[in-house]
Amino acid sequence: MKKSVWPVLSIILVFTLSISLLTGCGDISDYLDETEESFDSTSEETGQITEINSQGEPGTWLVILYQDGDDDVLERDIFLDLNEAEIVGSSDMVTIVTQLDRYDGAFDGDGDWTGTKRFLVQQDSDLESIASEELADLGETDMSDPQTLEAFVTWAISAYPAEHYALIMSDHGMGWLGGWTDPDPSDGDMSLSEIDGALSNIVTQTGIGQFDFFGFDACLMAQLETFSMLAPYAQYAVASEETEPAVGWAYASFLNALVENPAMSGADLARTVVNTYISEDYRITDDEARISFVEENYESGADLTAEQVAEDMSVDITLSAVDLSQIAALNEAMNQLAIVLTYVDQSSVAAARAYAQSYTSVFDKDIPDSFYDLGNFVEFVVDETGDSDVANAAQQVTNVLQQAVLAEKHGDQKPGSTGISFYYPNSELYEMTTDEEWVSYTSTADRFAAASLWDDFLVFHYMGKKMNTDSVDLSVLDPVSGTSTQDFSDAIAASAPETGATVEAPGSGDITVGEVTSTSYELPSYDTATISAEVSGTNIGYVFYYVSYYSEEDNSYLMADMEFLSS
């Protein structure tokens, strides 16, 4: 070992099929209700709007911010995101409106008001207070209720018609499970299918066709399941495969770009959001704001430059801009891959999962990660299966993926990120997420289930059920027209496990770890010792070591080194 070895060493060898991480967006068990409530499009808050003129002046934009800050962790950061938007403010061509819900008992800035307010965002340079025009004080609203989302966005489009529309939703995200939690009054969350229902009603009622741009300023939402839900309602989208740091997006930077050039397209805006992420965030680039940010988040380093802070915060980030018109083709390519994967050894498919880039788990901390990068997975599945048909199908997935991802940013700690992730649980989690009494993958990501064979492949992979390739319907990803009601029950039923079927674990295997020995158990600083142990077994994904030393002063173990072992 190159580093000093102390008299007392603690070494841990970790053997994983996928490395679990703690998520900053919380554990799913904190948010899931015991039962799902049906979606009702009727809104008591504003009443029904019978006719909406959504056609604004040519070249104009309406940017709609749905800011669910009713959270003890995120309240201040979402409040500051609104203040970053105020650095730019609305213009003659770009109108920015927000609905902000605050938490009672966390951040006490700006008079410590609570409840939900709507603002017309206006220019102001004070990052600590809201100077925008208050349009409505709604009291305490449930931002986890899809009716609240529907009512606000429909109102905004009616009040400020434009040629181009952008909708950005901010809060905790949980991938295909949804997110947008609100402890008061319901302590609920908004599932992916509920967001789908709200967007369907919004587009149908307003007649806007599609949003030019849709953004999830939230953790873990850049999934094939999520983009499949969005495809009928928006042209371009931005989301993150991994968790997001608390600063969120660089609102002042990308909104300034839009105000200066309102002729930009939804694709241009999507690329700009990705390109400005972290590196051009106002809380990092502005000297006064950065000093405050560093004091709050770093034990030392008041003199850190903007470049140093941005570099430090970027090591494990991801953000992707996606052309949603390519999602149908991507699902079609993924469907073909799913079919050919049924003809190969399933343990080799599971091995590919073990090596693929994974992202933070929203499930129990003892359950391995289940969100994997799609592009990285197909690379490994070709290597692990060695099958020519798999290689051809995987290449098509890669080709379409490259067309779909317009821009992508990831840190050095997420090297396998290519822009879009997907759900591939282990056998234990698969069984849990087919339980209608807890949370059902296909019922929650129901539009994806209708368009995809991946959910059908998982039933084959874990239960041996033959896939019904006739159950897929890619037309559900087309832009919505006419009625907003769509029934995905047949697709959900097609991929349902058979009653009484046994779940198998093709990725399982036995691992044996021999005694850990060292050539020396006491040695002076800068001397070395060789530590060894025999590791054997099947389906070992990774082995990495963790070395710490005991500090008598602190009565704790301090990390000295951690690294993967090469074979």
Steps between C-alpha positions, in 0.01 A plus 500: 500500500625847418341676797616485861377210711408569862535263800130416499347421163142431408454347156173406341464312172170566333351264242209631302294439193421871509624759744227658712504870575305711743260730325457865574143473374387273778383142534185391319354368824485859627259603226293211368140487607350163583246542220485692175220753459332535164570810297216751478542784254245724674666792678332671794775760516424692183193330355474384143620717215270434210697679230866600490677707240853361520629671185720790603703747300751348257840435655381526861580252777322408823728331754296328773677402824329246726712538815407254773713636784281355775794297630734556794807420289424669168294804604786750507660370180175518303436846647844604375426350156210745474731781606747393232217527247442853631858591408366492143125550536232505233530702181273611216559167326555264795252476787602303808240392756534277803298324765713461812399295803706548816565285805388600848793477737820488293632804309379827656608746230284757321275552801464127566169482317350159443243357265488535122529813287505580131738762363567677174879486507657845468860617498665547839861460614435403863550126537349490850151641440225471240418829327281359223134594466285277719207380293322279753532370855343154491562405861616145563465289186597141430777517238505119487145503361490483117193723509717776649747467213220494245325804649815713512632421153158536338454835674847619394440416134161671510638812670821533297452342155820466295628330188745281693453329835749366755406317820755425773411291806726521808515281811608148597499253212495120518519391136207293374342522845445875457569737791369848592431424862304732727477436876222753548212441465509147353852364560474354150693483176420525130548178307614487139155392385347794689738745331401336171132558576554863595702575185240328285224717645712816468582441134143403417338792683739768374550373147872580503587173326832444674732688731807617311709416807444296815740483793530284809725697736507201731695185571505184287236592241699444176358152444356333194184441702473872582577625149244253363239662724602847376520418128136582415513834682833665424757533223820518708580420861783536751550276803776332703587131517660549842400705803542876466693728737286739700582803282294351219513653155671824398177701466657842460727377223260305279212747549731786408593313181131459418416865570792615286403261220129410515532363147671191642317169460405251768806301397721807542357564846553137599865510393549830684362359826747210480798710395451757781431242773721555806778682310288813449280483808457848650568373851841391374595769246391802707771583755268600784264209446792254475651618831167434670464163328852389598447605862183290514635190326876481560687470828773721356581663171356852510743596223386232256458628146190442290694248292610308809150481647349399166764231451442363849122490455518343155677174586183289522239702310303408189262698280351415161309682227277262304309522172172337597406432138766226509355319802269280292794386287707441813226285650470310173873427502486402867208268425705316239786468747262361761383234255848376410606502865247224568715264288823537700618384841322727750795499738702683233229768479511537877879527483468792258282675754765445767760688296278779362499853637244520779337787687379569852236266637171643626408169659622347822872555562555123510366455146752542216461781249237443234537802269762433229634697206346360184793565266752356743287192563470410131880521466546248779218271389678457166824410678338266752274308260736481202194461280486653149124563507536678832786704355289610203202593717724680749661702220157621391423609857830689505431666165156626603624602844762722340229662290274552802755658734566855378740592779631320805724591793644265762772507763808282527334276759224410252714402200247260347224759465360545149183697575208264568457237771248219549370270772664160543437372854647193662266209568403618849410851388326369188267296718435802722415729208248261349293527817190709435460542876836682524615646171462355153759579233259448211205679661712802590695516171191388309559688173850353481358154575265539204780601262777276627588132521755563774244440774402179319866399482534540877216250550684256271835574664379432853203265452548338161170631362499510120481852358193609306651726233155594371422693818723795411348824363745773403215731396444592866813716467345714224389857579163507673198588288134510591405335826755483781385157621723202421470151642821304557343211692560244223872580489523479877324164501726363224811544713345393829667203672305176495329418827716276714806528275839478669751782465843378392824695540720453190758740638547325833812313600705387798796707616770379736745734672805347660685629803648847461873489582782752505877462473527734797256620765712784638731721298626860499358770276597482133586133528282249316319174559326261264142416592339205326190284495368235265169583336312243295152441369263550209356824365731732693438842354765714670745478785625812667690564818451754775785588737460713811707579805394540858530844657524482879436874525166476320423139598409434139628340182619742231508395136847467350433339164229340290537355151387225267724196470595400148487136399 
